[in-house]
Amino acid sequence: MSLSDIQARITAAEAQAGRAPGSVKLIAVSKVQPDDRVRAVLELGHRTFGENRVQEAAGKWPGFRDEFGAVDLHLLGPLQTNKARQAMELFDVIHSLDRPKLAQTLARLADEMGRCPDLFVQVNTGAEPQKAGVLPDEADAMIADCRKLGLPVLGLMCIPPVDEDPALHFQMLADMAARNDLSGLSMGMSDDFEIAIAHGATHVRVGSAIFGARVSH
Ligand SMILES: *Cc1c(COP(=O)(O)O)cnc(C)c1O
């Protein structure tokens, strides 16, 4: 697979779902990928990337931004409150707003800094104990709390359980977003982004299908 193959599949899935061309944003998930693979995708002109860890992103993206200009950077992994300031300085969008305490911290820092990244509330649609995110029955209250804090919540994000039909989880997230008047849906990865688009994804997060298997250390 390559970037252009994935873009073509996204365009086809948009058409199939009767959605406007360009309505789905492709986030190229570059976590743990060697720099030469990331540079190759930058050289093709792609400018929207996702990372899981603040530390790792801080090590590689300032350099790439110097070299390639503005890059739209999305944080996808869990965020500790003690890294929140650094994350807000580095990232344009945070997809992992997963607890009230983090919402309070982001709101306080946003006041102080005079700006805030766009946010997605992460929902643990499968209620998996090891997974981040608010539980489905806590989501409405969390969204309301974030709005009271003045946070720019764009939408909802989920990572479905590996052994379940992702369509059920994508639909649950889409329903939750609709009843809360949220237009953003961050859902779909390498193996299921077309299904996510059929259910209304606005942001798909695709790593290995673009870059190849992640190299483990
Ligand atoms: C790693 C990761 C992805 C990309 O996964 P692939 O299967 O490589 O496409 C997407 N979203 C999150 C939150 C991730 O951690």
The ligand as a Gaussian input file, in Angstrom:
#p B3LYP/6-31G(d) Opt

LIG

0 1
 C       -1.518000       3.226000      15.983000
 C       -2.836000       3.880000      15.941000
 C       -3.528000       4.043000      14.737000
 C       -3.041000       3.495000      13.405000
 O       -3.075000       2.087000      13.402000
 P       -2.855000       1.239000      12.079000
 O       -3.514000      -0.060000      12.360000
 O       -1.381000       1.122000      11.892000
 O       -3.495000       1.960000      10.955000
 C       -4.723000       4.730000      14.771000
 N       -5.222000       5.229000      15.927000
 C       -4.590000       5.089000      17.095000
 C       -5.186000       5.663000      18.333000
 C       -3.394000       4.392000      17.142000
 O       -2.782000       4.238000      18.323000

